[in-house]
């Protein structure tokens, strides 16, 4: 079980960690996959339909012509080799008989036989290039693990050539090495080449080059440096140049995409009359405080953001959402590329993009899709400045939602998981009362009790621990269904004994004249979707579920949902709750299979891409409004209110509706997820002190 959602380095994060830990003087082994000369000139891609970005028909370009692979003798070992050629860590399966549709052109390989350890498909046995007796109805496909090899871009076409290239870049402070605060924002540019770290000659170095380097290291922009100071310093130091002639346009997401010239081993005079290239980067708002630029950042006027990321477990990654007509919506992935992704990343205060993600890799959104066919040059200051097409519901679906992964600065604030923590040797508790919003970079930035520690006792029972997760669930209520199904029922007391036993009625019901009379209930349906990247599971395992004899079911969570009626000023006048007695996949998206079913003491949960439906006519799916007087109110529903199960995003767990009650009828309207509107629209709607992290202030 995962009690909290904690960031853990992804493979790209590991690459960045290795890159920047080298800034601190630690060794950095090569992370890029080595390719043998036999793979020269080959290109690999995944094709076909329908498919996810990490699966498909394997196509190889050789001698300028694209072709396929026959499934004869194909094995998982061959799939492993091909997935690595495509930039993934390994294969999880393979397909035959043109599952992703028949290809066209040549069938390049037949009877392919690999051991699985080969670095290139050219090392595997086969009938020879272009020698096949198959048809395209036998085209093979692969299903790769959705995890990238460091050094590969998240592209559908992977170049495999044997030549020098820049894989890692770092900034080395010219003075105070190892003592500068993190992140390092200014210093000499160094690149890692096969024989180690080298400096770059500054002849012809431009602001465009600095922009690219800063973007790779997680910074949105660059500024001028004191060239005279660094020139003077360079005269007193020894240098090791490995790169010169760098010419970037400024829109590249990686220095290796720029025009580069490498010094040859026999070059005796390197960078004559020049000096090491130097950059100074400007950190985004999230990282400005730790680099001493907080005051400068805060002095700039900050309007409401029109772009945001949702669904990611780490900062700087997620589904791209944009604000249009006061409503947040997603972006269709048609023509989505690194240029557009980098514009988003820099706009949000991060560096350039590591990956432009398609196919709802960061989870599907709900509601509107605002943009399609976004075409950025990479120089724009906002995604809204890029040419794009408006969209209708028929043009694109949420299975095509675009996402990004951004380069982040190295801060040294990694989280370490403690699966099995032993505090037997702990003699002091140093922090208590910790309350985080989830965006902090370290626990020190969270609210806590300060020097006054309330938990004085030590021992395993009193020490906190975490289990880190690369992905998390993300629950969202279908707000329109609440609005469509809301109604009032006067239910006789003799039918409410079980509900009373489970505390589903207002406290005044205890003094009612049982079994005579009735309770007035506001009933509605709740359809709860999991739009995250991991299944939602109860906090506790089956061994601790509680059997309720009256209703004949198990409770896997004490409180799964809160239902509240609030006055316009935020005062709670009625409340309800939903215990998770049957958390299961009621329905799923077309390409997703159900995994959880409550019958026969089955496993409970909500699969990614599925939803659990609590119908309006089941017990406790209501709010007891017997004591509520006529007036205008807010109906609020909050999922996972006690944060007992990890989610990548808690800000979308609350739904709110306007409701008007005249003592006989109720009108529910304007139902929406709490973060679906702009800040201004939400202020107009609420008219009372708002909520933070799903809780009423």
C-alpha positions as CSV (number, residue, x, y, z in Angstrom):
1,X,0.0,0.0,0.0
2,X,1.2,3.6,-0.6
3,X,0.1,6.0,2.1
4,X,1.7,9.0,0.4
5,X,2.6,9.9,-3.1
6,X,6.4,10.5,-3.1
7,X,8.6,11.4,-6.0
8,X,11.2,8.9,-7.0
9,X,13.7,9.3,-9.9
10,X,12.5,8.0,-13.2
11,X,15.1,6.7,-15.7
12,X,15.3,10.3,-17.1
13,X,15.5,11.6,-13.5
14,X,18.3,9.1,-12.9
15,X,20.1,10.5,-16.0
16,X,19.7,14.0,-14.7
17,X,20.8,12.9,-11.2
18,X,23.9,11.3,-12.6
19,X,24.5,14.4,-14.8
20,X,24.3,16.8,-11.9
21,X,25.9,14.7,-9.2
22,X,28.9,14.9,-11.5
23,X,28.7,18.7,-10.9
24,X,29.6,17.8,-7.3
25,X,32.6,15.9,-8.3
26,X,31.2,12.3,-8.1
27,X,32.0,9.9,-11.0
28,X,29.4,9.6,-13.7
29,X,29.4,6.3,-15.6
30,X,28.3,6.3,-19.2
31,X,24.5,5.9,-19.5
32,X,24.0,6.0,-23.2
33,X,23.7,2.6,-24.9
34,X,26.7,1.7,-27.0
35,X,25.9,0.8,-30.6
36,X,28.2,-1.4,-32.8
37,X,29.3,-0.2,-36.2
38,X,27.1,-3.0,-37.7
39,X,24.0,-0.9,-36.9
40,X,25.2,2.0,-39.0
41,X,22.6,3.5,-41.2
42,X,19.6,1.6,-39.7
43,X,16.6,3.4,-38.3
44,X,13.8,1.8,-36.2
45,X,10.2,2.7,-35.5
46,X,6.9,1.4,-34.2
47,X,3.9,1.6,-36.4
48,X,0.3,0.2,-36.8
49,X,-3.0,0.8,-35.2
50,X,-4.4,0.6,-32.6
51,X,-1.4,0.8,-30.3
52,X,0.2,2.6,-27.4
53,X,3.5,4.6,-27.9
54,X,5.6,1.7,-26.6
55,X,4.1,-1.1,-28.8
56,X,3.5,-1.7,-32.4
57,X,4.7,-3.3,-35.7
58,X,8.5,-3.1,-35.9
59,X,9.7,-1.3,-39.0
60,X,13.4,-0.9,-40.0
61,X,14.8,1.5,-42.6
62,X,17.7,0.1,-44.5
63,X,19.3,1.7,-47.6
64,X,16.6,4.4,-47.4
65,X,13.7,1.9,-47.6
66,X,11.3,1.0,-44.7
67,X,10.4,-2.6,-44.2
68,X,9.1,-5.1,-41.6
69,X,10.1,-8.4,-39.8
70,X,8.4,-11.7,-40.4
71,X,7.1,-13.5,-37.3
72,X,8.6,-16.9,-38.2
73,X,10.8,-18.1,-35.3
74,X,10.3,-14.8,-33.6
75,X,10.8,-14.9,-29.8
76,X,10.7,-12.7,-26.7
77,X,14.5,-12.6,-26.9
78,X,14.4,-10.9,-30.3
79,X,11.8,-8.5,-28.9
80,X,14.2,-7.5,-26.1
81,X,16.9,-6.6,-28.7
82,X,14.4,-4.6,-30.8
83,X,13.0,-2.8,-27.9
84,X,16.5,-1.7,-26.9
85,X,17.1,-0.6,-30.5
86,X,13.9,1.5,-30.1
87,X,15.2,3.1,-26.9
88,X,13.2,1.1,-24.3
89,X,14.8,-1.0,-21.5
90,X,13.2,-4.3,-22.4
91,X,10.3,-6.1,-23.9
92,X,7.2,-7.4,-22.1
93,X,5.8,-9.3,-25.0
94,X,5.6,-9.7,-28.8
95,X,2.9,-10.2,-31.4
96,X,2.5,-12.2,-34.6
97,X,0.2,-12.3,-37.6
98,X,0.2,-8.5,-38.2
99,X,-1.7,-7.7,-35.0
100,X,-1.0,-4.0,-35.6
101,X,-1.9,-4.3,-39.2
102,X,0.1,-5.4,-42.3
103,X,3.0,-3.2,-43.3
104,X,4.2,-2.3,-46.8
105,X,7.4,-2.5,-48.7
106,X,10.2,-5.0,-48.0
107,X,10.2,-7.7,-45.4
108,X,13.8,-7.1,-44.3
109,X,14.2,-10.0,-41.8
110,X,12.9,-13.6,-41.6
111,X,13.6,-16.4,-39.2
112,X,15.2,-13.9,-36.8
113,X,17.0,-15.7,-33.9
114,X,18.4,-13.7,-31.0
115,X,19.7,-14.8,-27.6
116,X,18.5,-11.5,-26.1
117,X,21.9,-10.2,-25.1
118,X,22.9,-8.7,-28.5
119,X,23.5,-5.0,-28.7
120,X,22.1,-4.8,-32.2
121,X,19.7,-6.8,-34.3
122,X,22.5,-7.1,-36.9
123,X,24.2,-9.6,-34.4
124,X,21.2,-11.9,-34.5
125,X,21.0,-14.9,-36.9
126,X,18.4,-14.6,-39.8
127,X,18.0,-15.6,-43.5
128,X,19.7,-12.4,-44.4
129,X,18.6,-8.9,-45.3
130,X,15.6,-8.9,-47.6
131,X,15.5,-12.7,-48.0
132,X,12.0,-13.9,-46.9
133,X,9.2,-16.2,-47.9
134,X,6.6,-14.3,-45.8
135,X,3.8,-11.9,-46.5
136,X,2.9,-8.8,-44.6
137,X,0.1,-10.8,-42.9
138,X,3.0,-12.3,-40.8
139,X,4.5,-9.0,-39.7
140,X,5.9,-9.2,-36.1
141,X,5.3,-6.6,-33.4
142,X,6.7,-5.9,-30.0
143,X,5.4,-4.6,-26.7
144,X,8.1,-2.8,-24.8
145,X,8.3,-1.8,-21.2
146,X,7.2,1.8,-20.9
147,X,10.6,2.9,-19.6
148,X,13.2,4.7,-21.6
149,X,17.0,4.0,-21.8
150,X,19.0,7.0,-20.7
151,X,20.2,8.9,-23.7
152,X,17.3,8.1,-26.0
153,X,14.7,10.7,-27.0
154,X,11.0,9.7,-26.7
155,X,10.6,9.6,-30.5
156,X,9.0,7.0,-32.7
157,X,12.0,6.9,-34.9
158,X,15.4,6.1,-33.4
159,X,18.6,6.8,-35.3
160,X,21.3,4.2,-34.8
161,X,24.6,5.5,-36.0
162,X,28.1,5.3,-34.6
163,X,29.6,8.7,-34.1
164,X,30.6,11.1,-31.3
165,X,27.7,12.8,-29.6
166,X,27.1,14.8,-26.5
167,X,25.0,12.8,-23.9
168,X,25.5,14.9,-20.8
169,X,26.2,18.5,-20.0
170,X,27.1,20.1,-16.7
171,X,27.9,23.5,-15.2
172,X,31.1,23.6,-13.1
173,X,31.5,26.6,-10.9
174,X,34.7,28.4,-11.7
175,X,35.3,29.2,-8.0
176,X,33.9,27.6,-4.8
177,X,33.7,24.1,-6.4
178,X,31.7,21.8,-4.1
179,X,30.6,24.7,-1.8
180,X,28.1,26.5,-4.0
181,X,24.4,26.1,-3.1
182,X,22.2,23.9,-5.3
183,X,21.1,24.2,-8.0
184,X,24.3,25.4,-9.7
185,X,23.2,28.2,-12.1
186,X,26.5,29.7,-13.3
187,X,29.9,28.3,-14.4
188,X,31.9,26.6,-17.1
189,X,30.1,24.4,-19.6
190,X,31.4,20.8,-19.7
191,X,30.3,17.9,-21.8
192,X,30.9,14.2,-21.2
193,X,32.7,12.5,-24.1
194,X,33.9,8.9,-24.3
195,X,37.2,9.8,-22.7
196,X,35.7,11.9,-19.9
197,X,34.5,15.4,-19.2
198,X,35.8,18.2,-21.4
199,X,35.3,21.9,-21.8
200,X,33.9,23.8,-24.7
201,X,35.8,26.5,-26.6
202,X,33.9,29.8,-26.4
203,X,34.8,31.0,-29.9
204,X,31.5,31.7,-31.6
205,X,29.6,30.9,-28.4
206,X,26.2,32.6,-28.5
207,X,23.2,33.3,-26.3
208,X,21.4,30.6,-28.3
209,X,23.9,28.1,-27.2
210,X,23.5,29.2,-23.6
211,X,19.7,28.9,-23.9
212,X,20.0,25.3,-25.0
213,X,22.4,24.4,-22.2
214,X,20.3,26.0,-19.6
215,X,17.2,24.3,-20.9
216,X,19.0,20.9,-20.6
217,X,19.9,21.6,-17.0
218,X,16.3,22.5,-16.1
219,X,16.4,26.3,-16.4
220,X,13.9,28.2,-18.5
221,X,16.2,31.0,-19.6
222,X,19.8,32.4,-19.5
223,X,21.4,35.8,-18.7
224,X,24.7,37.5,-19.6
225,X,27.8,36.7,-17.7
226,X,30.8,38.8,-16.7
227,X,33.0,37.7,-19.6
228,X,36.0,39.8,-18.4
229,X,36.1,38.0,-15.0
230,X,36.0,34.6,-16.6
231,X,38.6,35.5,-19.2
232,X,41.0,36.7,-16.4
233,X,40.3,33.5,-14.5
234,X,40.9,31.3,-17.5
235,X,44.5,32.6,-17.9
236,X,45.4,31.1,-14.5
237,X,43.9,27.6,-15.1
238,X,44.6,24.6,-17.2
239,X,41.9,23.5,-19.7
240,X,40.9,20.4,-21.5
241,X,38.9,21.3,-24.6
242,X,36.9,18.6,-26.4
243,X,34.3,20.6,-28.4
244,X,34.2,23.7,-30.5
245,X,32.2,25.3,-33.3
246,X,28.9,24.9,-31.4
247,X,26.1,26.6,-33.3
248,X,22.6,26.3,-31.9
249,X,19.4,27.9,-33.2
250,X,18.2,28.2,-29.7
251,X,15.1,26.0,-30.1
252,X,16.9,22.6,-29.7
253,X,15.9,20.5,-26.7
254,X,19.4,19.0,-26.4
255,X,22.9,20.2,-27.3
256,X,23.4,17.1,-29.4
257,X,20.8,18.5,-31.9
258,X,23.0,21.6,-32.5
259,X,25.8,21.8,-35.1
260,X,29.0,20.6,-33.3
261,X,32.6,20.1,-34.1
262,X,34.8,17.7,-32.0
263,X,38.5,18.1,-31.6
264,X,40.5,15.1,-33.0
265,X,42.9,13.2,-30.9
266,X,45.9,14.5,-32.8
267,X,44.8,18.2,-32.5
268,X,47.7,19.8,-30.7
269,X,46.4,23.4,-30.6
270,X,42.9,23.6,-29.2
271,X,40.9,26.8,-28.8
272,X,43.8,29.2,-29.6
273,X,43.1,32.6,-28.1
274,X,39.9,31.4,-26.7
275,X,38.6,30.4,-23.3
276,X,36.1,27.9,-21.8
277,X,32.5,28.7,-22.6
278,X,30.5,30.0,-19.6
279,X,26.7,30.2,-19.0
280,X,24.5,31.8,-16.4
281,X,21.0,30.4,-16.1
282,X,17.9,31.8,-14.5
283,X,16.0,29.3,-12.4
284,X,12.2,29.1,-12.5
285,X,10.1,30.2,-9.5
286,X,10.0,26.8,-7.9
287,X,13.8,26.8,-7.6
288,X,14.6,30.5,-7.2
289,X,14.5,30.4,-3.4
290,X,17.3,27.9,-3.2
291,X,19.5,29.8,-5.6
292,X,19.2,33.2,-3.9
293,X,16.9,34.7,-6.5
294,X,13.6,34.6,-4.7
295,X,13.4,38.3,-4.3
296,X,14.0,38.9,-7.9
297,X,11.4,36.4,-9.0
298,X,8.8,37.8,-6.6
299,X,9.2,41.3,-7.9
300,X,7.8,40.3,-11.3
301,X,4.0,40.5,-11.6
302,X,2.5,37.1,-11.8
303,X,-0.8,36.7,-13.6
304,X,-2.9,33.5,-13.5
305,X,-1.3,30.6,-15.4
306,X,-2.9,29.6,-18.6
307,X,-1.0,26.3,-18.9
308,X,-0.6,23.6,-16.2
309,X,0.5,19.9,-15.9
310,X,-1.7,17.2,-14.4
311,X,-1.2,13.5,-13.6
312,X,2.5,13.3,-13.2
313,X,4.2,11.9,-10.1
314,X,7.2,14.2,-10.4
315,X,7.5,18.0,-10.8
316,X,7.7,19.0,-14.5
317,X,5.8,16.1,-15.9
318,X,2.2,15.5,-16.7
319,X,-0.7,15.9,-19.0
320,X,-0.8,19.4,-20.6
321,X,-3.9,21.4,-19.8
322,X,-4.7,24.9,-21.0
323,X,-7.2,27.6,-19.8
324,X,-9.7,28.8,-22.4
325,X,-12.9,30.7,-21.6
326,X,-12.3,30.2,-17.9
327,X,-12.3,26.4,-18.3
328,X,-9.3,24.0,-18.2
329,X,-9.0,21.5,-21.0
330,X,-6.5,19.2,-22.6
331,X,-4.4,19.3,-25.9
332,X,-4.7,16.8,-28.7
333,X,-1.4,15.0,-29.5
334,X,-1.7,15.5,-33.3
335,X,1.7,17.0,-34.5
336,X,2.8,17.3,-30.8
337,X,6.6,17.4,-30.7
338,X,9.6,18.5,-28.7
339,X,9.4,22.1,-29.8
340,X,5.8,22.5,-28.4
341,X,6.7,20.4,-25.3
342,X,9.7,22.7,-24.6
343,X,7.6,25.8,-24.9
344,X,5.3,24.4,-22.2
345,X,8.2,23.4,-20.0
346,X,9.9,26.8,-20.1
347,X,6.6,28.6,-19.7
348,X,6.1,26.7,-16.4
349,X,9.6,27.6,-15.1
350,X,11.4,24.3,-16.0
351,X,14.0,23.6,-18.7
352,X,13.5,22.2,-22.2
353,X,11.5,19.0,-22.7
354,X,13.0,15.6,-22.3
355,X,10.0,14.1,-24.0
356,X,6.9,15.1,-25.9
357,X,4.4,12.4,-24.8
358,X,1.4,11.3,-26.9
359,X,-1.4,8.8,-26.4
360,X,-2.4,10.0,-23.0
361,X,0.8,8.6,-21.4
362,X,0.2,10.9,-18.4
363,X,-3.4,9.8,-18.0
364,X,-6.6,10.9,-19.8
365,X,-8.3,14.1,-18.9
366,X,-12.0,14.8,-18.7
367,X,-14.1,17.6,-20.1
368,X,-13.0,19.8,-23.0
369,X,-10.1,19.3,-25.5
370,X,-9.1,22.9,-26.4
371,X,-6.3,22.6,-28.9
372,X,-5.1,20.4,-31.7
373,X,-2.2,20.4,-34.2
374,X,-0.1,22.8,-32.1
375,X,2.9,23.9,-34.2
376,X,5.6,25.7,-32.2
377,X,9.0,27.0,-33.5
378,X,10.3,26.7,-30.0
379,X,10.9,30.4,-29.6
380,X,7.4,31.2,-28.3
381,X,7.0,32.4,-24.7
382,X,3.7,30.6,-24.3
383,X,1.9,27.7,-25.9
384,X,-0.9,30.1,-26.7
385,X,1.5,32.0,-29.0
386,X,2.0,28.9,-31.2
387,X,-0.2,28.3,-34.3
388,X,-3.0,25.8,-33.5
389,X,-6.4,24.6,-34.4
390,X,-9.5,24.8,-32.3
391,X,-11.2,21.5,-31.9
392,X,-14.6,19.8,-31.7
393,X,-15.6,16.7,-29.9
394,X,-15.5,14.6,-33.1
395,X,-11.9,15.6,-33.9
396,X,-10.0,14.0,-31.1
397,X,-10.5,12.0,-27.9
398,X,-8.9,12.0,-24.5
399,X,-7.0,8.9,-25.5
400,X,-4.9,11.3,-27.5
401,X,-4.1,13.8,-24.7
402,X,-0.6,15.3,-25.0
403,X,1.9,15.3,-22.2
404,X,5.5,16.4,-21.4
405,X,8.5,15.5,-19.3
406,X,10.7,18.5,-18.5
407,X,14.3,18.9,-17.6
408,X,14.6,19.8,-13.9
409,X,17.5,21.4,-12.0
410,X,19.5,19.1,-9.7
411,X,18.8,20.2,-6.1
412,X,20.2,17.4,-4.1
413,X,16.8,16.9,-2.4
414,X,16.1,13.3,-3.4
415,X,13.5,11.4,-1.4
416,X,14.6,8.0,0.0
417,X,12.1,5.3,0.6
418,X,12.0,3.4,3.9
419,X,10.0,0.2,3.2
420,X,11.1,-1.5,6.4
421,X,12.3,1.1,8.8
422,X,14.0,0.2,12.0
423,X,14.3,3.1,14.4
424,X,15.7,1.0,17.3
425,X,18.9,3.1,17.2
426,X,17.0,6.4,17.0
427,X,17.5,8.6,20.0
428,X,15.7,11.8,19.0
429,X,12.7,12.9,17.0
430,X,13.6,16.2,15.2
431,X,10.3,17.1,13.4
432,X,6.6,16.7,14.0
433,X,3.3,18.2,12.8
434,X,4.5,18.1,9.2
435,X,1.9,19.5,6.7
436,X,2.9,19.6,3.0
437,X,1.0,20.7,0.0
438,X,3.0,18.3,-2.2
439,X,4.9,20.9,-4.3
440,X,7.7,21.4,-1.8
441,X,11.2,20.2,-2.7
442,X,12.1,19.1,0.8
443,X,10.4,18.6,4.2
444,X,12.1,21.7,5.5
445,X,9.9,23.7,3.2
446,X,6.7,22.2,4.7
447,X,4.8,23.6,7.7
448,X,5.7,21.8,10.9
449,X,5.9,22.4,14.6
450,X,9.3,24.0,14.5
451,X,11.5,23.6,17.6
452,X,8.5,22.4,19.7
453,X,8.3,18.7,19.0
454,X,5.1,17.1,20.2
455,X,6.2,13.5,19.7
456,X,9.0,13.1,22.3
457,X,9.0,9.3,22.4
458,X,11.2,7.4,20.1
459,X,10.8,4.0,18.7
460,X,9.4,2.4,15.5
461,X,5.8,3.1,16.6
462,X,6.4,6.9,16.6
463,X,8.6,7.4,13.5
464,X,7.3,8.2,10.1
465,X,8.3,6.3,7.0
466,X,7.5,6.4,3.3
467,X,7.3,4.0,0.3
468,X,8.2,5.8,-2.9
469,X,6.2,5.3,-6.1
470,X,7.0,6.1,-9.7
471,X,3.3,6.3,-10.6
472,X,0.1,6.9,-8.7
473,X,-3.7,6.8,-9.1
474,X,-5.8,9.9,-9.7
475,X,-9.5,9.8,-8.8
476,X,-12.0,12.2,-10.4
477,X,-15.7,12.5,-10.0
478,X,-18.0,12.7,-13.0
479,X,-19.6,16.0,-12.0
480,X,-22.3,16.1,-14.7
481,X,-23.8,12.8,-13.5
482,X,-24.3,14.2,-10.0
483,X,-26.2,17.1,-11.5
484,X,-28.3,14.8,-13.7
485,X,-29.3,12.4,-11.0
486,X,-29.9,14.5,-7.9
487,X,-33.3,14.3,-6.3
488,X,-35.0,14.3,-2.9
489,X,-36.5,11.2,-1.3
490,X,-38.6,11.0,2.0
491,X,-37.5,7.5,3.2
492,X,-39.5,5.8,6.0
493,X,-37.5,5.2,9.2
494,X,-38.3,1.5,9.3
495,X,-36.2,1.1,6.1
496,X,-33.2,2.9,7.6
497,X,-32.0,0.6,10.4
498,X,-28.9,-0.5,8.6
499,X,-28.1,3.0,7.5
500,X,-28.4,4.2,11.0
501,X,-26.1,1.5,12.2
502,X,-23.5,2.7,9.7
503,X,-23.8,6.3,10.7
504,X,-25.3,7.4,7.4
505,X,-28.0,9.6,9.0
506,X,-27.8,13.0,10.7
507,X,-27.4,13.0,14.5
508,X,-31.0,14.1,15.1
509,X,-32.1,10.7,13.7
510,X,-31.2,9.2,17.1
511,X,-34.0,11.0,18.8
512,X,-36.6,10.2,16.1
513,X,-39.7,8.1,17.0
514,X,-38.5,4.9,15.4
515,X,-39.8,3.1,13.4
516,X,-42.4,5.9,12.6
517,X,-41.7,8.9,10.5
518,X,-39.2,9.5,7.8
519,X,-35.9,11.2,6.9
520,X,-35.4,13.5,3.9
521,X,-32.5,12.5,1.8
522,X,-30.7,14.2,-1.1
523,X,-29.7,11.3,-3.4
524,X,-27.4,11.3,-6.4
525,X,-25.1,8.9,-8.3
526,X,-21.3,9.1,-8.0
527,X,-19.2,7.8,-10.9
528,X,-15.6,7.9,-9.8
529,X,-12.9,7.6,-12.5
530,X,-9.3,6.6,-12.1
531,X,-7.4,8.7,-14.6
532,X,-4.0,8.2,-13.1
533,X,-1.2,5.8,-14.0
534,X,-1.6,3.3,-11.2
535,X,-4.6,1.3,-9.9
536,X,-6.4,2.8,-6.8
537,X,-6.3,0.2,-4.0
538,X,-7.6,0.4,-0.5
539,X,-5.1,1.4,2.2
540,X,-5.6,-1.8,4.1
541,X,-5.3,-5.4,2.9
542,X,-8.2,-7.9,3.0
543,X,-7.0,-9.3,6.4
544,X,-8.2,-6.1,8.1
545,X,-11.5,-5.5,6.2
546,X,-14.5,-5.2,8.4
547,X,-17.6,-7.4,7.7
548,X,-21.0,-5.6,8.2
549,X,-23.6,-8.1,8.8
550,X,-26.6,-5.8,8.3
551,X,-25.7,-4.9,4.7
552,X,-23.7,-8.1,4.1
553,X,-20.6,-6.5,2.8
554,X,-16.9,-5.7,3.7
555,X,-15.6,-2.2,4.4
556,X,-12.2,-1.9,2.8
557,X,-11.8,1.8,3.8
558,X,-13.6,3.6,6.7
559,X,-14.2,6.7,4.7
560,X,-13.9,6.8,0.9
561,X,-16.0,9.9,0.2
562,X,-17.4,12.9,2.1
563,X,-20.7,14.5,1.1
564,X,-21.5,18.0,2.5
565,X,-24.1,20.7,2.3
566,X,-22.5,24.1,2.9
567,X,-23.9,27.6,3.2
568,X,-22.5,30.2,0.8
569,X,-20.1,31.4,3.6
570,X,-18.7,27.8,4.1
571,X,-20.7,26.7,7.2
572,X,-21.5,22.9,7.1
573,X,-25.2,22.3,7.7
574,X,-25.5,18.6,6.7
575,X,-23.0,15.9,5.9
576,X,-22.8,12.3,4.7
577,X,-20.1,9.9,3.9
578,X,-19.5,6.8,1.9
579,X,-17.6,3.9,3.3
580,X,-15.8,1.9,0.6
581,X,-17.8,-1.3,1.0
582,X,-17.5,-2.4,-2.6
583,X,-14.7,-0.7,-4.5
584,X,-14.7,-2.2,-8.0
585,X,-14.5,-1.7,-11.8
586,X,-18.1,-1.1,-12.8
587,X,-17.2,-0.1,-16.4
588,X,-14.0,0.6,-18.3
589,X,-12.7,2.4,-21.4
590,X,-13.0,0.4,-24.6
591,X,-9.4,-1.0,-24.5
592,X,-9.2,-1.7,-20.7
593,X,-10.2,-4.9,-19.0
594,X,-11.8,-5.0,-15.5
595,X,-9.6,-6.3,-12.7
596,X,-11.5,-5.7,-9.5
597,X,-14.8,-7.2,-8.4
598,X,-16.2,-7.4,-4.9
599,X,-18.2,-10.6,-5.2
600,X,-17.0,-13.6,-3.2
601,X,-14.5,-11.6,-1.1
602,X,-12.7,-10.5,-4.3
603,X,-10.0,-7.9,-4.6
604,X,-11.2,-4.3,-4.4
605,X,-9.8,-1.3,-6.3
606,X,-10.3,0.8,-9.4
607,X,-8.2,0.0,-12.5
608,X,-6.6,2.8,-14.5
609,X,-9.1,3.7,-17.2
610,X,-12.1,2.3,-15.3
611,X,-14.7,3.8,-13.0
612,X,-16.7,2.7,-9.9
613,X,-20.4,3.7,-9.9
614,X,-22.3,4.2,-6.7
615,X,-25.9,4.4,-7.9
616,X,-28.3,6.9,-6.3
617,X,-30.6,4.1,-5.1
618,X,-28.1,2.3,-2.8
619,X,-27.9,2.8,1.0
620,X,-25.8,5.7,2.3
621,X,-25.5,7.2,-1.2
622,X,-27.2,10.4,0.1
623,X,-27.0,13.4,2.5
624,X,-29.6,13.5,5.3
625,X,-31.1,17.0,4.8
626,X,-34.0,16.6,7.2
627,X,-32.8,19.5,9.4
628,X,-31.8,21.8,6.5
629,X,-33.8,25.0,6.1
630,X,-34.8,26.4,2.7
631,X,-32.1,28.5,1.1
632,X,-29.1,28.6,-1.3
633,X,-26.3,26.1,-0.6
634,X,-23.2,24.4,-1.9
635,X,-23.1,20.7,-2.5
636,X,-19.6,19.4,-2.1
637,X,-18.3,15.8,-2.7
638,X,-14.7,15.0,-1.7
639,X,-13.0,11.7,-2.7
640,X,-10.3,10.1,-0.5
641,X,-10.7,13.0,1.9
642,X,-8.2,11.8,4.5
643,X,-5.5,11.2,1.9
644,X,-5.2,7.6,2.9
645,X,-4.2,6.4,-0.6
646,X,-1.6,7.9,-2.8
647,X,-2.7,10.0,-5.8
648,X,-0.7,12.0,-8.2
649,X,-3.1,15.0,-7.8
650,X,-5.3,15.7,-4.8
651,X,-6.5,19.1,-6.0
652,X,-9.1,17.6,-8.3
653,X,-10.7,15.3,-5.7
654,X,-13.4,17.8,-4.7
655,X,-16.6,18.5,-6.7
656,X,-18.9,21.5,-6.0
657,X,-22.4,22.4,-7.2
658,X,-24.8,25.3,-6.5
659,X,-28.1,24.1,-5.1
660,X,-31.3,25.8,-4.2
661,X,-33.7,24.2,-1.7
662,X,-37.3,25.6,-1.2
663,X,-38.3,23.1,1.5
664,X,-40.0,20.7,-1.0
665,X,-37.7,20.6,-4.1
666,X,-34.0,21.0,-4.8
667,X,-32.3,22.4,-7.8
668,X,-28.6,21.3,-8.4
669,X,-26.7,23.1,-11.1
670,X,-23.2,24.2,-12.1
671,X,-21.5,21.1,-10.8
672,X,-17.8,21.0,-11.5
673,X,-14.5,19.7,-10.3
674,X,-12.8,22.1,-7.9
675,X,-9.9,22.9,-10.3
676,X,-11.9,22.8,-13.5
677,X,-12.4,26.6,-13.7
678,X,-10.1,29.6,-13.6
679,X,-9.3,31.2,-10.3
680,X,-11.6,34.1,-11.1
681,X,-14.5,31.9,-12.1
682,X,-14.1,29.8,-8.9
683,X,-14.1,33.0,-6.8
684,X,-17.3,34.1,-8.5
685,X,-18.8,30.7,-7.8
686,X,-17.8,30.2,-4.2
687,X,-18.5,33.5,-2.4
688,X,-17.0,31.9,0.7
689,X,-13.5,31.1,2.0
690,X,-12.3,28.4,-0.4
691,X,-10.7,25.1,0.1
692,X,-7.1,24.0,0.2
693,X,-6.2,20.3,-0.4
694,X,-9.9,19.3,-0.3
695,X,-10.5,20.8,3.2
696,X,-12.8,23.7,4.1
697,X,-10.9,26.5,5.7
